[in-house]
């Protein structure tokens, strides 16, 4: 291929020609309901893994493509299937590990979806469906960039490529470390591209440089040996719901900030972000105020946060005049960069035990722990990626962004491959609604993300090594 064939304009045209087929493949993948959570049919996750593996083999690029299942790090159970592949580099050239995940969140309330969550539908320049953005689009970005790369470089393709398409990221990546340990040969790399984050807007790309850690656990609050009549005993006997709601309220201060001693924040400058932007991105209702103090993005990126994401209790329809003996809640804690998830877990458990009202009994489930992450932005791969994003977005400067969410396995990658440069990219934008009903993918961002990765890989291959 000539230098012209490798020019930004030529690659833009090539990617544009491949995007429609990539979109159709993405639709096929979205139709597979690959929810990795307990209680959902694991056959769908297996089918999704087999679909991805077949597409990787079709590239005729890799020395090997395998589907693996390994034991979870904290139990005797085996995790969901992941797809691994590897092509060795030419002497002196680096290997790039491309990561995404093919599992998805549960669809949630089907009535809240405007279309079937597993029947992809295009509306207003966006593809709607569970996993359309998080993270099956990331899988297709990798596949299509590699297809474009092989078409452009042919026999000049010298960089190595490793693939890790995980099958249980949405369920805590519980077998991630055992996969890394069991398959280090396949995954060893010099640069790691994680396509599982977002962009500032559809028209402004981002490179994620910080992520909060996470602590997630179930908590059962009990006050009675059995249910009792609320009219006969209410007013003297605290039931579990009363105790649980009181206990949860003690996690927050009067402004809605976290009030747990030992949970720390991180200090770093953040861009301006207005209340109106927050309303637009979050759907905050009229009259509902913000919580916490300080710059908005500092609160979202660099401070701890606690959310109650679920509760097991009688439904309104099944409610009776009864004092409830036990209530179980799911607690999700976002941990600021600079604090270990283990230390945060100890801090919140100590606080809950110290503030349990009326002597309520607490039972903690085994926590899922993931450490925060800060990117070293001085590496050469970062500069190359920023240039690729800028060119793919037609000259718009990318933002070095923090993200309030967590990708816990990145800390595991750092531990296993300490010399690798890690780039966290993605296809989401504020309207994507990942994890929520009506999740969607911007078709414009999808094409630009494919182009950015194609530019990055092509230029990495052409760079002197």
C-alpha positions as CSV (number, residue, x, y, z in Angstrom):
1,X,0.0,0.0,0.0
2,X,1.2,3.5,-0.8
3,X,1.4,6.4,1.7
4,X,-1.7,7.8,0.1
5,X,-3.6,4.6,1.0
6,X,-2.5,5.1,4.6
7,X,-3.5,8.7,4.7
8,X,-6.2,9.9,7.1
9,X,-8.6,10.7,4.2
10,X,-8.1,7.3,2.6
11,X,-8.6,5.5,5.9
12,X,-11.7,7.6,6.6
13,X,-13.2,6.5,3.3
14,X,-12.3,2.8,4.0
15,X,-13.9,2.8,7.4
16,X,-17.0,4.6,6.1
17,X,-17.3,1.8,3.5
18,X,-17.0,-0.9,6.2
19,X,-19.3,0.7,8.9
20,X,-22.6,-0.4,7.4
21,X,-21.6,-4.1,7.5
22,X,-20.1,-3.6,11.0
23,X,-23.5,-2.2,12.1
24,X,-25.3,-5.2,10.8
25,X,-22.9,-7.5,12.7
26,X,-23.4,-5.5,15.8
27,X,-27.2,-5.9,15.5
28,X,-26.7,-9.7,15.3
29,X,-24.6,-9.6,18.4
30,X,-27.1,-7.4,20.3
31,X,-29.9,-10.0,19.5
32,X,-28.0,-12.5,21.7
33,X,-29.2,-11.8,25.3
34,X,-25.9,-12.5,26.9
35,X,-26.6,-11.4,30.4
36,X,-23.8,-12.8,32.6
37,X,-25.6,-12.4,36.0
38,X,-26.7,-15.4,38.1
39,X,-30.3,-16.4,37.3
40,X,-30.0,-15.8,33.6
41,X,-29.4,-18.6,31.0
42,X,-25.6,-19.0,30.5
43,X,-26.2,-20.6,27.1
44,X,-26.7,-17.1,25.7
45,X,-23.3,-16.0,27.0
46,X,-21.8,-19.1,25.4
47,X,-23.6,-18.3,22.1
48,X,-22.2,-14.8,22.2
49,X,-18.7,-16.0,22.8
50,X,-19.0,-18.4,19.9
51,X,-20.3,-15.6,17.7
52,X,-17.3,-13.4,18.5
53,X,-14.8,-16.2,18.1
54,X,-16.2,-17.0,14.7
55,X,-15.8,-13.4,13.6
56,X,-12.2,-13.3,14.8
57,X,-11.4,-16.5,12.9
58,X,-13.0,-15.0,9.8
59,X,-10.3,-12.3,9.9
60,X,-7.7,-15.0,9.1
61,X,-5.3,-12.9,11.1
62,X,-4.6,-14.8,14.4
63,X,-2.3,-17.6,15.1
64,X,-4.9,-19.0,17.5
65,X,-8.4,-18.1,18.7
66,X,-9.8,-19.9,21.8
67,X,-12.9,-19.7,24.1
68,X,-11.9,-20.2,27.7
69,X,-13.6,-20.5,31.1
70,X,-11.7,-20.3,34.3
71,X,-12.5,-20.6,38.0
72,X,-13.5,-17.4,39.7
73,X,-10.9,-15.9,42.0
74,X,-13.0,-16.0,45.2
75,X,-15.1,-19.2,44.8
76,X,-15.0,-22.7,43.3
77,X,-17.4,-21.6,40.5
78,X,-16.3,-21.2,37.0
79,X,-16.8,-17.8,35.2
80,X,-18.5,-17.1,31.9
81,X,-16.7,-17.8,28.6
82,X,-14.1,-15.3,27.3
83,X,-12.6,-15.2,23.8
84,X,-8.8,-14.9,23.5
85,X,-6.7,-14.6,20.4
86,X,-3.1,-13.8,19.5
87,X,-0.9,-12.9,16.5
88,X,2.8,-12.7,17.3
89,X,4.7,-9.5,16.3
90,X,7.6,-9.2,13.9
91,X,10.9,-8.9,15.8
92,X,11.2,-5.5,17.4
93,X,7.5,-4.6,17.1
94,X,5.1,-4.2,20.0
95,X,2.0,-6.2,20.8
96,X,-1.3,-4.5,21.4
97,X,-4.0,-6.1,23.5
98,X,-7.5,-5.1,22.5
99,X,-10.1,-5.6,25.2
100,X,-13.9,-5.4,25.2
101,X,-16.7,-7.5,26.7
102,X,-19.5,-9.4,25.1
103,X,-21.7,-9.8,28.1
104,X,-24.4,-7.3,29.0
105,X,-26.5,-6.0,31.9
106,X,-30.0,-7.4,32.5
107,X,-32.6,-5.5,30.5
108,X,-34.5,-4.2,33.6
109,X,-38.1,-3.1,33.4
110,X,-39.2,-4.0,29.9
111,X,-42.1,-1.5,30.1
112,X,-39.5,1.3,30.3
113,X,-38.0,0.4,26.9
114,X,-39.4,2.0,23.8
115,X,-38.4,-1.0,21.8
116,X,-37.4,-4.6,22.6
117,X,-34.0,-4.5,24.4
118,X,-32.7,-7.4,22.4
119,X,-34.2,-6.4,19.0
120,X,-31.9,-3.5,17.9
121,X,-33.6,-0.6,16.4
122,X,-32.2,2.6,14.8
123,X,-33.9,5.9,15.7
124,X,-32.6,9.4,15.2
125,X,-29.1,8.4,14.4
126,X,-28.7,5.9,17.3
127,X,-28.9,2.2,17.6
128,X,-31.0,1.1,20.6
129,X,-30.6,-2.2,22.4
130,X,-29.1,-3.7,25.5
131,X,-25.3,-3.9,24.9
132,X,-25.5,-1.7,21.8
133,X,-23.1,0.7,23.5
134,X,-21.8,-1.2,26.5
135,X,-19.9,-3.0,25.2
136,X,-20.8,-4.9,22.1
137,X,-20.0,-1.8,20.1
138,X,-16.5,-2.0,21.6
139,X,-16.2,-5.6,20.2
140,X,-17.1,-4.4,16.7
141,X,-14.8,-1.4,16.9
142,X,-11.9,-3.9,17.4
143,X,-13.1,-6.3,14.7
144,X,-13.7,-3.6,12.1
145,X,-10.4,-1.7,12.9
146,X,-8.5,-5.0,12.5
147,X,-10.3,-5.8,9.2
148,X,-9.4,-2.3,7.9
149,X,-5.8,-2.6,9.1
150,X,-5.3,-5.9,7.3
151,X,-6.7,-4.5,4.1
152,X,-4.4,-1.5,4.3
153,X,-1.2,-3.1,5.5
154,X,-1.3,-6.6,4.1
155,X,2.2,-8.2,4.2
156,X,3.5,-5.0,6.0
157,X,1.5,-5.9,9.1
158,X,4.2,-6.2,11.8
159,X,2.7,-5.3,15.2
160,X,1.4,-8.1,17.3
161,X,-2.3,-8.3,18.3
162,X,-3.8,-10.0,21.3
163,X,-7.6,-10.1,22.0
164,X,-9.4,-10.4,25.3
165,X,-13.2,-10.3,24.8
166,X,-14.5,-10.9,28.3
167,X,-17.8,-12.6,29.2
168,X,-18.6,-11.4,32.7
169,X,-17.5,-7.8,33.0
170,X,-21.0,-6.8,34.0
171,X,-21.0,-9.4,36.8
172,X,-17.8,-8.3,38.5
173,X,-15.1,-9.9,36.3
174,X,-14.8,-12.6,38.9
175,X,-12.6,-14.9,36.8
176,X,-10.6,-12.1,35.2
177,X,-7.4,-12.6,37.3
178,X,-7.5,-16.4,36.8
179,X,-7.8,-15.9,33.1
180,X,-4.8,-13.5,33.1
181,X,-2.7,-16.0,35.1
182,X,-3.7,-19.1,33.1
183,X,-3.3,-17.4,29.7
184,X,-0.4,-15.0,30.2
185,X,1.3,-16.2,27.0
186,X,-1.7,-15.2,24.9
187,X,-2.3,-11.9,26.6
188,X,1.2,-10.5,27.2
189,X,1.4,-7.1,25.6
190,X,3.1,-3.7,25.4
191,X,0.0,-1.6,24.9
192,X,-3.5,-2.3,26.1
193,X,-6.5,-0.7,24.6
194,X,-9.7,-1.0,26.7
195,X,-12.7,0.0,24.6
196,X,-15.2,0.3,27.5
197,X,-15.6,4.0,28.4
198,X,-17.2,7.1,27.0
199,X,-16.8,10.4,25.3
200,X,-17.4,13.9,26.5
201,X,-20.1,14.3,23.8
202,X,-20.9,12.9,20.4
203,X,-18.7,15.6,18.9
204,X,-15.9,15.7,21.5
205,X,-13.8,12.6,22.0
206,X,-12.3,11.5,25.3
207,X,-9.4,9.5,26.5
208,X,-10.2,8.3,30.0
209,X,-7.3,8.9,32.4
210,X,-9.0,8.2,35.8
211,X,-11.6,5.8,37.1
212,X,-13.1,5.3,40.5
213,X,-12.8,2.0,42.3
214,X,-15.8,0.1,43.6
215,X,-17.0,-1.9,46.5
216,X,-20.3,-3.7,46.1
217,X,-22.0,-6.0,48.6
218,X,-25.4,-7.1,50.0
219,X,-26.4,-6.2,53.5
220,X,-29.2,-7.9,55.4
221,X,-30.8,-5.9,58.3
222,X,-32.8,-8.0,60.8
223,X,-34.7,-6.9,63.9
224,X,-37.3,-9.7,64.5
225,X,-37.4,-13.5,64.7
226,X,-40.7,-13.4,62.7
227,X,-43.2,-11.0,61.2
228,X,-45.7,-9.4,63.5
229,X,-48.8,-7.3,63.3
230,X,-47.9,-3.7,62.7
231,X,-51.0,-2.4,64.5
232,X,-50.5,-4.5,67.6
233,X,-46.7,-3.8,68.0
234,X,-45.8,-0.8,65.8
235,X,-44.5,2.1,67.8
236,X,-42.6,0.0,70.3
237,X,-41.0,-2.6,68.0
238,X,-38.6,-1.4,65.2
239,X,-39.0,-3.5,62.1
240,X,-36.2,-4.3,59.6
241,X,-37.4,-1.7,57.0
242,X,-37.4,1.1,59.6
243,X,-33.9,0.1,60.7
244,X,-32.6,-0.3,57.2
245,X,-33.9,3.1,56.1
246,X,-32.5,4.8,59.2
247,X,-29.1,3.0,58.7
248,X,-28.9,4.1,55.0
249,X,-29.7,7.7,55.9
250,X,-26.6,7.7,58.2
251,X,-24.4,7.1,55.2
252,X,-25.0,10.7,54.0
253,X,-24.6,14.2,55.5
254,X,-27.2,17.0,55.3
255,X,-26.0,18.0,51.8
256,X,-26.2,14.5,50.5
257,X,-22.4,14.0,50.5
258,X,-20.8,10.8,51.9
259,X,-20.5,10.8,55.7
260,X,-18.4,7.7,56.2
261,X,-15.2,8.3,58.1
262,X,-12.2,6.8,56.3
263,X,-13.6,7.2,52.8
264,X,-11.2,9.6,51.1
265,X,-11.3,11.9,48.1
266,X,-8.7,12.8,45.5
267,X,-7.6,16.3,44.5
268,X,-7.0,17.2,40.9
269,X,-8.2,20.1,38.6
270,X,-11.4,19.4,36.6
271,X,-12.9,21.2,33.6
272,X,-15.9,23.5,34.0
273,X,-19.2,21.7,34.0
274,X,-22.5,23.5,34.6
275,X,-25.6,22.6,36.4
276,X,-27.5,22.7,33.1
277,X,-25.1,20.2,31.6
278,X,-25.6,17.9,34.6
279,X,-29.4,18.2,34.1
280,X,-29.0,17.3,30.4
281,X,-26.8,14.3,31.1
282,X,-28.7,12.9,34.1
283,X,-32.3,13.7,33.5
284,X,-32.5,15.5,36.9
285,X,-36.1,16.6,37.4
286,X,-37.2,20.2,37.9
287,X,-36.7,21.3,41.4
288,X,-34.4,18.4,42.4
289,X,-31.1,19.8,43.6
290,X,-27.5,18.5,43.4
291,X,-25.9,16.6,46.3
292,X,-22.5,17.1,47.8
293,X,-20.2,20.1,47.5
294,X,-17.4,21.3,45.2
295,X,-17.0,21.3,41.4
296,X,-19.5,18.9,39.8
297,X,-16.9,16.9,37.9
298,X,-14.7,16.6,41.1
299,X,-17.7,15.0,42.8
300,X,-18.3,12.6,40.0
301,X,-14.7,11.7,39.2
302,X,-12.6,12.2,42.4
303,X,-14.9,11.8,45.4
304,X,-16.6,8.7,46.9
305,X,-20.2,8.0,46.3
306,X,-22.7,5.5,47.8
307,X,-25.8,4.2,46.0
308,X,-28.4,1.7,47.1
309,X,-29.0,-0.2,43.9
310,X,-31.5,-2.8,45.0
311,X,-33.7,-3.9,47.9
312,X,-35.4,-7.2,48.7
313,X,-38.7,-6.5,50.5
314,X,-42.4,-7.1,49.9
315,X,-43.7,-5.4,46.9
316,X,-46.4,-2.7,47.2
317,X,-49.0,-5.1,45.7
318,X,-48.0,-7.8,48.2
319,X,-47.7,-5.5,51.2
320,X,-49.7,-6.3,54.4
321,X,-49.9,-4.6,57.8
322,X,-46.8,-6.4,59.0
323,X,-43.6,-5.6,60.8
324,X,-40.9,-7.0,58.4
325,X,-38.3,-9.1,60.2
326,X,-35.5,-8.8,57.6
327,X,-34.6,-6.6,54.7
328,X,-31.7,-7.1,52.2
329,X,-30.2,-4.2,50.3
330,X,-27.4,-4.0,47.7
331,X,-24.9,-1.3,48.4
332,X,-22.6,0.2,45.7
333,X,-19.7,2.3,46.7
334,X,-17.5,4.3,44.3
335,X,-14.0,4.7,45.6
336,X,-11.9,7.7,44.8
337,X,-8.5,7.3,43.2
338,X,-5.8,7.0,45.7
339,X,-7.7,4.7,48.1
340,X,-7.7,0.9,47.9
341,X,-11.0,-0.9,47.6
342,X,-10.0,-3.0,50.6
343,X,-9.5,0.0,52.8
344,X,-12.8,1.5,51.6
345,X,-14.6,-1.7,52.4
346,X,-13.3,-1.8,55.9
347,X,-14.3,1.9,56.4
348,X,-17.9,1.5,55.3
349,X,-18.4,-1.8,57.2
350,X,-17.0,-0.3,60.4
351,X,-19.4,2.7,59.9
352,X,-22.4,0.6,59.3
353,X,-21.7,-1.6,62.3
354,X,-21.2,1.5,64.5
355,X,-24.4,3.2,63.4
356,X,-26.9,0.4,63.2
357,X,-30.0,1.7,65.0
358,X,-31.7,-0.1,67.9
359,X,-29.2,-2.9,68.0
360,X,-30.3,-4.2,64.5
361,X,-28.4,-7.3,63.4
362,X,-26.3,-6.9,60.2
363,X,-25.2,-9.7,57.9
364,X,-22.7,-8.7,55.1
365,X,-22.4,-10.6,51.8
366,X,-19.0,-11.2,50.3
367,X,-17.9,-7.9,48.7
368,X,-16.8,-7.4,45.1
369,X,-13.8,-5.1,45.2
370,X,-12.1,-3.2,42.4
371,X,-9.4,-0.6,42.7
372,X,-9.4,2.8,41.2
373,X,-7.0,3.7,38.3
374,X,-5.0,6.7,37.2
375,X,-3.4,6.7,33.7
376,X,0.2,7.7,33.2
377,X,-0.3,10.2,30.4
378,X,3.4,10.6,29.6
379,X,3.7,7.4,27.5
380,X,4.2,7.6,23.7
381,X,1.0,5.5,23.1
382,X,-1.1,8.2,24.8
383,X,0.2,10.9,22.4
384,X,-0.4,8.6,19.4
385,X,-3.9,7.8,20.6
386,X,-4.8,11.5,21.1
387,X,-3.6,12.3,17.6
388,X,-5.8,9.5,16.3
389,X,-8.9,10.7,18.2
390,X,-8.3,14.2,17.0
391,X,-8.1,13.2,13.3
392,X,-11.1,10.8,13.6
393,X,-13.2,13.6,15.0
394,X,-12.0,16.0,12.2
395,X,-9.7,18.2,14.2
396,X,-11.6,18.3,17.5
397,X,-9.2,18.1,20.5
398,X,-9.9,15.1,22.7
399,X,-10.5,15.6,26.4
400,X,-8.4,13.9,29.1
401,X,-11.3,12.8,31.2
402,X,-12.1,11.2,34.5
403,X,-14.9,8.8,34.8
404,X,-17.1,8.3,37.8
405,X,-17.7,4.6,37.0
406,X,-15.4,1.7,37.6
407,X,-13.5,-0.8,35.5
408,X,-11.9,-2.8,38.3
409,X,-9.9,-5.2,36.1
410,X,-7.7,-2.4,34.8
411,X,-5.8,-2.5,38.1
412,X,-5.4,-6.2,37.6
413,X,-3.9,-5.5,34.2
414,X,-1.5,-3.1,35.7
415,X,-0.4,-5.7,38.2
416,X,0.1,-8.5,35.6
417,X,1.6,-6.2,32.9
418,X,3.3,-3.4,34.8
419,X,5.3,-2.1,31.8
420,X,2.3,-1.9,29.5
421,X,0.8,1.4,28.5
422,X,-3.0,1.4,29.0
423,X,-5.4,3.4,26.9
424,X,-9.0,3.6,28.0
425,X,-11.3,4.5,25.1
426,X,-14.9,3.9,24.3
427,X,-18.0,4.5,22.1
428,X,-20.5,5.9,24.7
429,X,-21.6,9.4,25.1
430,X,-23.9,11.1,27.7
431,X,-27.0,10.0,25.8
432,X,-26.0,6.3,25.7
433,X,-27.8,5.4,29.0
434,X,-25.6,2.4,29.6
435,X,-27.1,0.0,32.2
436,X,-30.5,1.8,31.8
437,X,-33.6,1.2,29.7
438,X,-33.2,2.5,26.1
439,X,-29.5,2.1,26.0
440,X,-28.2,3.4,22.7
441,X,-25.1,3.9,20.5
442,X,-24.5,7.0,18.4
443,X,-23.8,5.8,14.9
444,X,-21.5,8.8,14.3
445,X,-19.4,8.0,17.4
446,X,-19.3,4.3,16.3
447,X,-17.8,5.2,12.9
448,X,-15.3,7.7,14.4
449,X,-14.2,5.2,17.1
450,X,-13.5,2.6,14.4
451,X,-11.5,5.2,12.4
452,X,-9.5,6.3,15.5
453,X,-8.5,2.7,16.3
454,X,-7.6,2.1,12.7
455,X,-5.4,5.2,12.6
456,X,-3.8,4.3,15.9
457,X,-2.9,0.8,14.8
458,X,-1.7,1.8,11.4
459,X,0.5,4.6,12.7
460,X,1.9,2.3,15.5
461,X,2.8,-0.2,12.8
462,X,4.5,2.5,10.6
463,X,6.4,4.1,13.5
464,X,10.1,3.4,13.9
465,X,10.6,0.7,16.5
